Amino acid sequence: MIRIDRVITRGGDGGQTSLGDGARLSKDAARIEAIGAIDETNAAIGFLRAACPEAGEARAMLARIQNDLFDVGADLAVPGTAGDRLRLTDAPCLRLEQEVAAMNEAIPPLTSFILPGGTEAAARAHLARTTARRAERALVRLMGEETLNPALLRFLNRLSDHLFVLARALNDNGARDIPWQPGAGR
């Protein structure tokens, strides 16, 4: 059971923050940067989710993804690979792959690169996709410094793919995608 009694703790006033195991790190440490990028991705997905129909499958998928991202953050908040703390498994990654395959069945193949945009929900999905890619880069940087759960990187890589396909689904299954027009053809 989690209980948060206070939001203002003043514990970070000196430029450090605490991890789940009690360790203190500088707020600009690679681990904190990765956790922050995951949080930013989760917020972008919440912004996307708000633009999706309440009863739609997209909103349900995004709710699962937001919970998965909290699991990613929980995994990162406690260094090491063992212990009784939450560790992400490959199950969320496999679910993302299945959802991508299901969404892709109704979408025609691309014949051009596409620009982020179309419907409001699709534009928000593209924004969430770019934040997921940034989180992935932050995680790769951290992985260069220490050993992490490899399921984390697999999940983030699939997530950006998922958000790309979801953007196309939210663009009337690709009908409202905006094709890139290379400079020579504009």
C-alpha positions in Angstrom: 0.0 0.0 0.0 1.3 3.4 -1.0 0.5 6.4 1.1 1.7 9.9 0.3 1.1 12.3 3.1 3.2 15.2 2.0 4.1 16.5 -1.4 6.5 19.2 -0.2 9.4 17.5 1.6 12.2 20.0 0.9 14.5 16.9 0.4 15.4 18.0 -3.1 16.2 21.6 -2.3 20.0 20.8 -2.4 19.8 19.3 -5.9 19.5 15.6 -4.9 16.7 13.2 -4.8 16.0 9.8 -3.3 15.7 6.5 -5.0 13.3 3.7 -3.8 16.2 2.1 -1.9 17.0 5.3 0.0 20.1 6.1 -2.0 20.5 9.8 -2.8 21.5 11.0 -6.3 22.1 14.3 -8.0 19.0 15.4 -9.9 21.1 15.5 -13.1 22.3 11.8 -12.7 21.7 9.6 -15.7 19.3 7.4 -13.7 17.2 10.4 -12.7 17.2 11.7 -16.3 15.9 8.3 -17.4 13.2 8.3 -14.7 12.2 11.8 -15.7 12.0 10.9 -19.4 9.7 8.0 -18.5 7.6 10.4 -16.4 7.4 12.8 -19.3 6.4 10.0 -21.7 3.7 9.0 -19.3 2.4 12.6 -19.2 2.4 12.8 -23.0 0.4 9.6 -23.1 -2.1 11.0 -20.6 -2.4 14.0 -22.9 -3.1 11.7 -25.8 -5.5 9.6 -23.8 -7.6 12.7 -23.0 -8.2 13.2 -26.7 -9.4 9.6 -27.3 -13.0 8.4 -27.0 -13.8 7.3 -23.5 -15.1 3.9 -24.5 -12.6 3.3 -27.3 -9.9 0.6 -27.4 -7.2 3.3 -27.9 -8.0 4.7 -24.5 -7.9 1.2 -22.9 -4.5 0.5 -24.5 -3.1 3.8 -23.3 -4.3 3.2 -19.7 -2.4 -0.1 -19.7 0.6 1.6 -21.1 0.5 4.3 -18.5 0.5 1.7 -15.8 3.4 -0.2 -17.5 5.4 3.1 -17.6 4.9 3.4 -13.8 6.3 -0.1 -13.6 9.3 1.0 -15.7 9.8 3.9 -13.3 9.6 1.6 -10.3 12.1 -0.7 -11.8 14.5 2.2 -12.4 13.9 3.6 -8.9 15.6 0.7 -7.3 19.1 -0.1 -8.7 20.2 -3.7 -9.2 18.5 -6.7 -10.8 17.3 -8.7 -7.9 15.3 -8.3 -4.8 11.7 -8.0 -3.9 11.1 -4.8 -5.9 9.0 -4.6 -9.0 10.9 -5.6 -12.1 9.4 -5.2 -15.6 8.9 -8.5 -17.4 8.5 -9.1 -21.2 4.7 -9.5 -20.9 4.0 -5.8 -21.5 6.3 -5.8 -24.6 4.6 -8.8 -26.0 1.2 -7.2 -25.5 2.4 -4.1 -27.4 3.5 -6.3 -30.3 0.1 -8.0 -30.4 -1.7 -4.6 -30.3 0.5 -3.2 -33.1 -0.2 -6.3 -35.2 -4.0 -5.9 -34.6 -4.0 -2.2 -35.4 -1.9 -2.7 -38.5 -4.3 -5.1 -40.0 -6.8 -2.3 -40.8 -4.2 0.2 -42.0 -2.8 0.2 -45.6 1.0 0.0 -45.9 2.9 3.3 -46.1 4.1 4.5 -49.5 5.8 7.6 -48.1 7.1 8.9 -44.9 4.4 10.8 -43.0 4.5 14.0 -41.0 3.3 14.2 -37.5 -0.3 15.5 -37.6 -3.7 14.8 -39.0 -6.3 14.5 -36.3 -5.6 16.1 -32.9 -5.4 12.6 -31.3 -2.9 11.5 -34.0 -0.8 14.6 -33.5 -0.7 13.9 -29.7 0.3 10.3 -30.4 3.2 11.5 -32.5 4.3 13.8 -29.7 4.1 10.9 -27.2 6.1 8.8 -29.7 8.9 11.4 -29.7 9.0 11.5 -25.9 9.2 7.7 -25.8 12.2 7.9 -28.1 13.9 10.4 -25.9 13.2 8.2 -22.9 14.7 5.3 -24.8 17.9 7.4 -25.5 18.1 8.3 -21.8 17.8 4.6 -20.9 20.5 3.6 -23.4 22.8 6.3 -21.9 22.2 4.8 -18.4 22.8 1.3 -19.7 26.2 2.4 -20.8 27.0 3.2 -17.1 25.4 0.2 -15.3 23.5 -3.0 -15.8 19.7 -2.7 -16.1 16.8 -5.0 -16.7 16.9 -5.6 -20.5 13.1 -5.7 -20.6 13.0 -2.0 -20.0 14.7 -1.1 -23.3 12.6 -3.7 -25.3 9.4 -2.1 -23.9 10.4 1.4 -24.8 11.4 0.4 -28.3 8.1 -1.3 -28.8 6.2 1.6 -27.2 7.4 4.1 -29.8 6.4 1.7 -32.6 3.0 1.2 -30.9 2.5 5.0 -30.7 3.4 5.4 -34.4 0.8 2.8 -35.5 -1.7 4.2 -33.1 -1.3 7.6 -34.6 -2.1 6.1 -38.0 -5.1 4.3 -36.6 -6.3 7.6 -35.0 -5.9 9.2 -38.5 -8.8 7.2 -39.8 -6.6 4.2 -40.3 -4.1 6.2 -42.4 -6.6 8.0 -44.5 -5.7 11.3 -42.8 -2.0 10.8 -42.7 0.0 13.7 -44.0 2.6 12.4 -46.6 6.0 14.0 -46.6 6.7 16.0 -49.7 10.5 16.1 -50.2 12.0 19.5 -50.9 12.5 18.9 -54.7 8.8 18.1 -55.0 7.3 21.0 -53.0 
